[in-house]
């Protein structure tokens, strides 16, 4: 009856239908040349760093100019991107999963003019607004999480280390001198919403201290059962605590040796903060990949157990990353990913070549039976 009273006619289901709820259908946003050649693309080539061409069975070509973007953008920056797309691409553009911006043109002349325009736009300090690059055997943009600006459990910042790292890796964003493409990622805590577990180089924020407990306000601000249930290692239990004024309150106790510093408890309970200026810092991991090319996908391995947060430029972190990239570029074979190179020469030599200290924190001793039996690749096995 509700449908009938609202005017719904089952014989004409599209009549008076409200269609502006939710996102529009994705193919409405295709550039005309993409829409006309969907499913017909034969191959693509990288003409130069940041410039690609895709060729269709019909003979049509689409030229893509890729430039570096940022995960957090101002409204004025986005409006400038839209103005560029209106001028050269009929209003069409796309963002890649690594926060690059891709403008698509239907001729090489337009692509060259577009590239020249992008390269000419600079901030007041002289740095590029839209650096062209990030393709092929080079470093693409660093994908990252939210860090101190917009997250409640980070052990490091995101935008700060990423900006500092990209500054030292900028030449490799603009060129393709590496043996293969190299992907750098950052996650600001162990929850790893930045997917750093499968990156060539991963910057991971790491807590080293258990949560602090504000017993006076904990029961007032938190559902204690939720905080207990949120702990994946059962490190939290209910407890009664006597305050300095002699009053006894309901609170929790943390078994420190069980805590893995994930911050789940703080998510449920603001009276259990985890951030610490001394205990928080960065772990560097290398060797991961999701590609099946040459070898199966790999998880990243810890190669630097801890680096303190050194805001605002994180010099130790960036110098270590730059050293690893330079040694990899010089020593690896063509098409070899960083982890494949490390496995070929042996991880011992990797530490020697990159001048990294090896400690007991870096021993990879995970050898559960599932390690050998799980399908670690999407390749078919019979």
Residue, then its C-alpha position, 0 to 999 in steps of 0.5 A: x500500500x505504501x508504494x501505491x499511496x506514493x504514486x508508484x505504478x508497477x506497470x510503469x516502474x520508471x515513471x516519476x522515478x527519482x534518479x539523482x540519489x547516489x553516484x551517477x553511472x560510471x560510464x557517463x564520465x568516460x571521455x568520448x574516445x574511451x567510451x567509443x573504444x571500450x574493450x577494444x584497446x590493443x596495446x599501450x606504450x610509455x612515450x616518455x616519463x609521464x606520457x602514455x599512448x593507448x592504441x585501439x583496434x579501430x586505430x584511435x589513440x588516446x594520449x595520457x599525461x600523468x602528473x603527481x598529485x596529493x592525497x590532501x588537496x585544497x579546493x583551489x588546487x582542485x579547481x585549477x586541475x578542473x580548469x586544466x581538464x576543461x582547457x585540454x581534455x574536454x573536462x575529463x580527468x582521472x585520479x590513479x590509486x596512488x593519487x596521481x592525476x591523469x589528463x587524457x587527450x586525443x592527439x599528441x599535439x594536445x598532449x605536448x601542449x598539456x605537458x608544457x602547461x603542467x610543467x610551467x605551473x609552480x608554487x610561489x616557492x618555485x616547486x612544481x604544482x603538477x610534476x609530470x612523471x610517475x610511469x614505468x621503471x621509476x617511482x610513482x606517487x607514495x600512497x599513504x594514510x592520514x597520519x597526525x592530521x586526521x587519524x586517532x591512532x597514528x605513530x607517525x605523520x603521513x603527509x610529512x614523511x611522504x613529502x620529505x621522502x618524495x623530495x629526495x626521490x623526485x628525480x626518480x619520479x621524473x625519470x625511468x632509470x630504475x630496473x623496474x617500477x618501484x612502489x613506496x607506501x606509508x601507513x601511520x600505524x600497525x593497522x596498515x590501512x596504507x597496504x604497506x605489507x606488499x610494497x617495494x619500500x614501506x614506511x610504517x608508523x610504530x607504537x612501542x608503549x602500551x596505552x596510558x590509562x586515565x582511571x578517573x574518567x575511563x568509566x565515565x567516557x567508555x563502555x568498558x566491555x567494548x574496550x576489553x572486547x576490542x583487544x585482539x590479544x586479550x591484554x585488557x581486563x576489568x579492574x577496580x582502581x583506587x584514586x588519590x582521593x580515596x575513591x574507588x572507580x571501575x576501570x581496566x588493567x593492561x597486561x603489557x607483555x600481551x599488548x601489540x600497540x595496535x590502538x584498537x582500545x583507544x578507538x573504543x575508549x578515549x581514556x586509553x591514549x596510545x600516542x607517545x613522543x618517545x615511544x612512537x616512530x617509524x619502521x622501514x620494510x622492503x621487498x613486497x609486491x603484488x605482481x605475479x611477474x617473474x616471481x610470486x607476490x611477496x610480503x615486505x620484510x622489516x629492515x630497519x626496526x625503529x627510527x624516531x620521528x624527526x619532524x618536520x623533515x625526517x632526515x634519517x628515514x629519507x636518507x635510508x630510503x634514498x640509500x636503498x633506492x640508489x643501491x637497488x638502481x645500481x645493482x639489480x638486473x633489468x625488470x627485477x623488483x627490489x625484493x627479487x633483487x634482495x633474494x637473488x643476492x641474499x638478504x645478508x648481502x642486501x644489508x651489507x650493500x645498503x649499509x643497514x644494521x642487522x639486529x635480532x628484531x629483524x629475524x624472519x622466523x615465521x614458519x607455521x605449516x600454513x606458510x607452506x600450504x596457503x595459496x600465495x599466488x593467483x597463478x593456477x596450480x593443478 
